[in-house]
Amino acid sequence: MHVAIAGAHGKVARLLTRLLTERGDEVTGLVRDPAHVADVGGDGARAVVLDLESADAVEVAGALRGADAVVFAAGAGPGSGAARKDTVDRAAAVLLADAAEAAGVRDYLLISSYGVDAVRDGAAPPELDEVFVAYLRAKLAAEQELLARAAAGRLHVTVLRPGGLTDEAPAGRVHLDASVERGSVPRADVAAVCRELLDVAATVPLGGRVLELVGGAEPVELAVARLAAHDGGATG
Ligand SMILES: NC(=O)c1ccc[n+]([C@@H]2O[C@H](COP(=O)([O-])OP(=O)(O)OC[C@H]3O[C@@H](n4cnc5c(N)ncnc54)[C@H](OP(=O)(O)O)[C@@H]3O)[C@@H](O)[C@H]2O)c1
């Protein structure tokens, strides 16, 4: 499998890259900072420098050629304001979809966020600060754009909504389903779930799946296999 990862110097992305390259998969890692090329190369990926807030779809498509799947693992990150939530968490995710379509890449795995339903239809819950609302709105808008493309048969899309990310050691056990309780999850378990979802996407038609993820009791492989069996049955 050849996977292209946007935001390849991010914490989840680097864990995922290592999981993939250690078993022999090919990874193209898109980074915006040339100083990150060596780290991503050390993870076993081919690094390509592209700023997803200024590149166009043709440039990004060029970096994706030959990939079977793309993963959006970028994020404006803590400390950024509402404007960059929109330019990274929404617009860069959509740019990656434009580029994937142009490059003929079939599968798109979007790392979104738990809680986006709280801002659906313009809601702004008073207990959430303004920047967090902007972040959730950007993630929700990206999901909606990608799911529309999935519904139109233009891309195979899987949306993964992890809860609060931690840097704890992987537990290897998760709660992954269409709807789960609020909670946290180690980034290493998110990476393991992504790897399994990429495997499943290659064999089962997952046309617009939305999955929430927190720490739990079910081994990662079994959780993904259970959902894949359900989808395989549902879609014939
Ligand atoms: N933190 C949480 O609790 C939480 C919860 C749910 C979901 N998530 C989502 O999970 C995903 C992974 O999180 P993480 O903690 O692994 O992320 P992270 O470590 O913050 O990494 C994000 C990466 O995105 C890159 N990036 C930012 N702007 C970019 C641009 N214009 N072009 C290209 N790359 C750009 C950053 O590069 P630079 O280093 O150059 O800035 C960084 O390497 C993110 O989408 C995040 O929103 C987070």
The ligand as an ORCA input file, in Angstrom:
! r2SCAN-3c Opt
* xyz 0 1
  N      -5.491     17.591     20.183
  C      -6.585     16.885     20.349
  O      -7.007     16.561     21.472
  C      -7.356     16.438     19.117
  C      -8.581     15.797     19.306
  C      -9.249     15.314     18.187
  C      -8.696     15.457     16.917
  N      -7.516     16.111     16.754
  C      -6.964     16.205     15.374
  O      -6.087     15.110     15.198
  C      -5.162     15.427     14.144
  C      -3.752     15.027     14.564
  O      -3.408     15.715     15.763
  P      -1.862     15.816     16.229
  O      -1.868     16.247     17.659
  O      -1.121     14.631     15.789
  O      -1.416     17.055     15.314
  P      -0.085     17.958     15.441
  O       0.988     17.223     16.166
  O      -0.505     19.318     15.959
  O       0.363     18.069     13.905
  C      -0.313     18.848     12.996
  C       0.593     18.969     11.785
  O      -0.087     19.771     10.789
  C       0.909     20.527     10.151
  N       0.416     21.709      9.460
  C      -0.119     22.836     10.003
  N      -0.357     23.732      9.043
  C       0.043     23.176      7.871
  C       0.072     23.612      6.522
  N      -0.355     24.840      6.200
  N       0.554     22.797      5.574
  C       1.008     21.565      5.893
  N       1.025     21.081      7.157
  C       0.545     21.882      8.127
  C       1.838     20.950     11.266
  O       3.073     21.346     10.713
  P       3.996     22.464     11.431
  O       4.750     21.731     12.491
  O       4.860     22.951     10.303
  O       3.066     23.514     11.990
  C       1.940     19.684     12.103
  O       2.998     18.873     11.703
  C      -5.347     16.906     13.839
  O      -6.152     17.030     12.682
  C      -6.123     17.406     15.053
  O      -6.932     18.525     14.737
  C      -6.829     16.598     17.830
*
